[in-house]
Amino acid sequence: MDRVKEALRMVPRADFVVPQFREQADVDAPLPIGFGQTISQPTTVRLMLSWLDPMPGDVVLDVGSGSGWTTALLAHIVGPQGTVYAVERIPELVKFGRDNCRRLGIENALFFQARQEYGLREHAPYARILVSASARELPVELLEQLAIPAKLVIPMQYDILEVTKTAEDEYRTRTHPGFAFVPLV
C-alpha cells in the first residue's frame, strides 16, 4: 500500500471534523470547520499529498493547517524521524488542530500561529510545503523556504500547482486544473 493511502486509512477524517458534521466525515466533499474555513474533500487531499510526495524523515511545512487533518496525514507519512510544522492564521483553528493531533498522540507535528509573512522561516528549509488555500499569486517567501531539491503544492485560482525546486532560483511547474479552495489569507 502506498504511503498516502496508508495515511488516509490510519488517520480518519472524522477525528478532525467539527461535531455537527462528524456523521458526514466520509462524504467526498469539503465540510465547514468554522471561521469561513473548510476541511478539504478526501479526493483532493489524496491528490495533493500524492503530488507532494513526502518521504519518511522529511521536514514539511503545512500552510493553512485548519483542523489539523493534513498535518496529521503528513506526520504519519514522514514518520517519527520527520517533522511537520503547521501554520494557521486563525487562532481558534491553531488550537483546534493542535488539540486534534494531541488527542491522537501525534508527536511530530508542531502548530504555530501564522504571522504576516507566509510560512515559517525559522524552521526552513523544508523538503515539502503543502498549502491548503488558494493564493492569488505564488508567494515568493514560500519558494525561498524550500530546500534543494524540494516541492511545493499550492492552489492558485482554480488550479493546483506542483512546483519542484531543482536549484537556486530554478523551478519546474506542473498545473493540475479544476479545483476550488477557500482563499489564502
Buried (B, 14 or more C-beta within 10 A) or exposed (E): EEBBEEBBEEBBBEBBBEEEBBEEBEEEEBBEBBBEBBBBBBEBBBBBBBBBBBEEEBBBBBBBBBBBBBBBBBBBBBBEEBBBBBBBBBEEBBBBBBEBBEEBEBEBBBBBEBEEEBBBBEBBBBBBBBBBBBBEEBBEEBBBBBBEEBBBBBBBBEBBBBBBBEEEEEBEEEEBEEBEBBEBE
